[in-house]
Amino acid sequence: MSQQLALNLLNEAIKIGVMVAAPVLLASLIVGLIISIFQVVTSIQEITLTFIPKILTTAIMIILILPWATNSFVTFTKMLFKFIIQVSK
């Protein structure tokens, strides 16, 4: 296996990982930002106020993207197994 091929596989794995993680992280970031703005406007200085909405947002986003993420990982794994079979011949 060439070095370029290994780098391409690693690049694809990182790209899929980022694509799956990005919606969850962005949703959590947006909720955290909205709550922070709310805290500044209302002068509420409770540190733990952001945790429950962020946890709920993260859980909901994971549930929503789970079928797509699973499909992405399965597709990548099938491609990886096909590649392993081709390289081992």
N, C-alpha and C positions, 0 to 999 in steps of 0.2 A: 504494500500500500504506500502510495506516495505521500509526501508531506502535504502537498496541495489538497489531495483528497481528504486527508484527515482534518485539515483546516476548514474545508467546505462542510464536512459533517458537523464539526464543532460550531461553525457559524450558524448552520441551520438549527441546531439544538438550542443555541442561545436565542435565536430569533423567535422560535416557538415559545420558549420560556417567557420572554419579554411580552409577546403578544397575549399570552394567557394571563400574566400577572398585571398587565397595564390597566385593564378595565376596573379591577378590584382596587388597585392603588389609586387610580384617578378618582373613583367614586368616594373613597375614604378621604382623599385630599380635599375634594370639593365640600363634603359634609363638615370636615374639620374647619375649613376656611369660613363657611357660613356660620358655624357655631362661634368661632372666634370673633367674627364681626358682630354677632348678636351680643356676645359678652362685652365687647367694647362699647356698643351703643347703650346697653342697659347697665353698665358698670357692675355686672356680676363677675366676681373674681373667683369662682369655684373651679378648681383645676380638674376635678373629676367629671365635670359636666360633659366633656367631649367623648368620654369613653363609651358610654352605652349607645349613642347614635352611630359612632364609628363601628362598633362591633356589630350592630344590627345591619348597617349598610354593607359591611364586608360579608356577612353571612348571606344576605339577600343577593348580592352580586355573585357570590360563589355558586349559589343555587341556580341563578339565571344563566350563567355561562358554563355550567358544568357539562351539558351535552356537547357544546361546541369545543370545549377544552379537551374532553375525553376523545372526541373525534380527531382533533389535531394531534394528540399524543399517539393515538392508535395508528393514524396515517404515517406519522414519522417512524414509529416502531416497525411497521410493515416495510417501509422503505429501507430502514436500517437492516432488517433481516434479509431482504432481497440483496442488498449490497454485500452483506457478509457471505451469502451463498456464492455470489459472483466472484468475490475476491478469493474465496477458499478453493475455487476450482482451478 
